[in-house]
Amino acid sequence: MTTATLTPVPRQSVGATAAGATAVSAEPRPSRPVGNALRAVKVFASAVVSVVILGEYSN
């Protein structure tokens, strides 16, 4: 068996930005319904191609 010691990372002071995935700006991003719809069609089409043409499916 192995054991590991996990040391907690100290928190940053109030007002400091947190490390990690944060937004670049505080402004909300504009909605792009046409782009989102095209992306959904692309994902669906690639799934259809992988199942029908390539024969990839899970049991």
C-alpha positions in Angstrom: 0.0 0.0 0.0 1.1 3.5 -0.6 0.1 6.7 1.3 0.1 10.3 0.1 0.1 13.4 2.1 -2.0 16.2 0.7 -1.1 19.7 1.8 -3.8 22.3 1.4 -3.0 25.3 -0.7 -3.3 28.6 1.2 -6.2 30.8 0.1 -5.6 34.1 -1.5 -6.5 37.3 0.3 -9.8 39.1 -0.3 -9.8 41.1 -3.5 -7.1 39.0 -5.3 -8.1 37.1 -8.4 -8.3 33.3 -8.1 -6.1 31.1 -10.2 -7.8 28.9 -12.7 -10.3 29.4 -15.5 -11.7 32.9 -15.1 -13.4 35.2 -17.5 -11.3 37.7 -19.4 -13.8 40.5 -18.8 -16.8 41.0 -16.6 -19.0 41.7 -19.6 -21.4 38.9 -20.7 -20.6 37.3 -24.0 -23.2 38.0 -26.8 -25.5 35.1 -27.7 -24.9 33.6 -31.1 -27.9 31.3 -31.8 -26.9 30.7 -35.5 -23.4 29.7 -34.5 -24.6 27.4 -31.7 -27.1 25.8 -34.1 -24.4 25.2 -36.7 -22.1 23.7 -34.1 -24.9 21.3 -33.0 -25.5 20.3 -36.6 -21.8 19.6 -37.0 -21.6 17.5 -33.9 -24.7 15.5 -34.9 -23.5 15.0 -38.5 -20.1 13.8 -37.3 -21.8 11.3 -34.9 -24.0 10.1 -37.8 -20.9 9.7 -40.0 -19.0 7.8 -37.4 -21.9 5.4 -36.8 -23.2 4.9 -40.3 -20.1 5.0 -42.4 -17.4 3.9 -40.0 -19.6 1.5 -38.0 -18.6 2.8 -34.6 -21.2 2.2 -32.0 -21.2 1.1 -28.3 -23.2 -1.8 -26.9 
